[in-house]
């Protein structure tokens, strides 16, 4: 029973990571110290997508599923839970480009806000 709950928890963490990947750069506009964490999250996503490095969350989920007598995922987390549900199955490249564009736009906005804050701070002194 606890493995099923743990598996569900891993799924929730996976979705949380994906949500943070999309909005984390914008959160850094409010909490600038979090930008480093978002950069790491984005680099990790790029590694998983670009080099097919296995995702440790998917591996953990599969281990928990097997220990509770279930079959492991037949494919990646994205292909099982996201593709075809959040975006059309034939639009992977578009979805990846859109997420990448959102991340880059959030970082550009972050840098602009940081620059404006420094300029405003130097004018005030």
C-alpha positions as CSV (number, residue, x, y, z in Angstrom):
1,X,0.0,0.0,0.0
2,X,2.7,2.5,0.9
3,X,4.5,1.8,-2.4
4,X,1.4,2.8,-4.3
5,X,1.2,6.0,-2.4
6,X,4.9,6.6,-2.9
7,X,4.5,5.9,-6.7
8,X,1.7,8.5,-6.7
9,X,4.0,10.9,-4.8
10,X,6.7,10.4,-7.4
11,X,4.2,11.2,-10.2
12,X,3.2,14.4,-8.3
13,X,6.9,15.4,-8.0
14,X,7.3,14.8,-11.7
15,X,4.4,17.0,-12.6
16,X,5.7,19.6,-10.0
17,X,9.1,19.6,-11.7
18,X,7.5,20.1,-15.1
19,X,5.5,23.0,-13.8
20,X,8.5,24.5,-12.1
21,X,10.4,24.1,-15.4
22,X,7.8,26.3,-17.1
23,X,7.2,28.9,-14.5
24,X,10.4,28.9,-12.4
25,X,12.1,31.6,-14.3
26,X,9.1,33.9,-13.7
27,X,9.1,33.0,-10.0
28,X,12.7,34.2,-9.9
29,X,11.5,37.6,-10.9
30,X,9.9,37.8,-7.4
31,X,12.5,35.7,-5.6
32,X,15.8,36.3,-7.5
33,X,17.8,33.8,-5.4
34,X,15.9,31.0,-7.0
35,X,17.3,31.5,-10.5
36,X,20.2,29.2,-9.9
37,X,17.8,26.3,-9.1
38,X,15.8,27.1,-12.2
39,X,18.9,27.1,-14.3
40,X,19.8,23.6,-12.9
41,X,16.2,22.4,-13.6
42,X,16.4,23.6,-17.2
43,X,19.8,22.1,-17.8
44,X,18.6,18.8,-16.4
45,X,15.6,18.9,-18.7
46,X,17.8,19.7,-21.7
47,X,20.1,16.7,-20.8
48,X,17.2,14.3,-20.5
49,X,15.6,15.5,-23.8
50,X,18.9,16.0,-25.8
51,X,21.0,13.1,-24.6
52,X,18.3,10.6,-23.4
53,X,19.9,10.5,-19.9
54,X,17.5,8.3,-17.9
55,X,15.3,10.3,-15.5
56,X,15.9,9.3,-11.9
57,X,12.2,10.0,-11.1
58,X,11.0,7.6,-13.8
59,X,13.5,5.0,-12.6
60,X,12.2,5.4,-9.0
61,X,8.6,5.2,-10.2
62,X,9.3,2.0,-12.1
63,X,11.1,0.5,-9.1
64,X,8.1,1.3,-6.8
65,X,5.6,0.0,-9.4
66,X,7.5,-3.3,-9.7
67,X,7.8,-3.7,-5.9
68,X,4.1,-3.3,-5.6
69,X,3.5,-5.9,-8.3
70,X,2.7,-3.5,-11.2
71,X,4.4,-3.3,-14.5
72,X,6.9,-0.5,-15.1
73,X,6.0,2.3,-17.4
74,X,6.1,1.2,-21.0
75,X,7.7,4.5,-22.1
76,X,9.0,7.7,-20.5
77,X,7.0,9.7,-18.0
78,X,6.4,12.4,-20.7
79,X,5.2,9.9,-23.2
80,X,2.8,8.1,-20.8
81,X,1.4,11.0,-18.8
82,X,1.9,14.2,-20.8
83,X,2.1,13.5,-24.5
84,X,-1.3,13.2,-26.0
85,X,-2.9,14.7,-22.8
86,X,-1.3,18.1,-22.5
87,X,-0.1,18.4,-26.1
88,X,-0.9,16.4,-29.3
89,X,1.2,13.3,-29.8
90,X,2.6,14.6,-33.0
91,X,3.7,17.9,-31.6
92,X,6.6,17.0,-29.4
93,X,9.0,19.3,-31.1
94,X,6.5,22.2,-30.9
95,X,5.9,21.5,-27.2
96,X,9.7,21.3,-26.5
97,X,10.3,24.5,-28.5
98,X,7.4,26.3,-26.6
99,X,8.8,25.3,-23.2
100,X,12.3,26.3,-24.3
101,X,11.0,29.6,-25.5
102,X,9.1,30.2,-22.3
103,X,12.2,29.4,-20.2
104,X,14.4,31.7,-22.3
105,X,11.8,34.5,-22.1
106,X,11.6,34.2,-18.4
107,X,15.3,34.4,-18.1
108,X,15.5,37.4,-20.4
109,X,12.8,39.1,-18.2
110,X,14.7,38.2,-15.1
111,X,17.9,39.7,-16.5
112,X,16.1,42.9,-17.6
113,X,14.5,43.2,-14.2
114,X,17.9,42.7,-12.5
115,X,19.5,45.3,-14.8
116,X,16.6,47.8,-14.1
117,X,16.9,47.3,-10.4
118,X,20.7,48.0,-10.5
119,X,20.2,51.1,-12.6
120,X,17.4,52.3,-10.3
121,X,19.7,51.6,-7.3
122,X,22.6,53.5,-8.7
123,X,20.5,56.5,-9.6
124,X,19.1,56.6,-6.0
125,X,22.6,56.7,-4.5
